[in-house]
């Protein structure tokens, strides 16, 4: 296995992996945060999906008084679209690119890789997936928003303009209000992306109905990707 800048927790399928899901955690969490979701997805064994959960770097986070925690980038203000940390976002983008390259070296082509994430991890999945130079299977972005949105049109790559995007948000999210997610989804649709948007009666979390819909979406996009391959 090749080394990357990020440590990971991984769940291997019983069969030889044919696809991979790289799933980024939220601010202050770690690689094990979404590990328990894998059995809840109840994906069929023949799907043979490897789940890769990376740890974000530990860094000071401004909105939390400079406390050091795992974060994909600094959060300067909860006024999310206006005050951002481009340097941190791009550094994490490069680290996720490395993880994609590692999966390719392990025999999983880019077109069978899904980038997924929750909250800040979902924001990074959107940012990185739309800038990756090869076609990906899909982008799963939960309870998040599109960072550095004003730069996307000049930085997006043609390979992922038709890649399916699943975005979901809680109606009562007090951490990242749903309007941020919805505005991001609309901005992507205006650029021609295929966005499946879902809303759930919940806060900044994941619910059973959402897990069911994630499983169905993953099954569809990875089946299409495996058929292409």
Order of alpha helices (4+ residues) and beta strands (2+ residues): beta-beta-alpha-beta-beta-beta-alpha-beta-alpha-beta-alpha-beta-alpha-beta-alpha
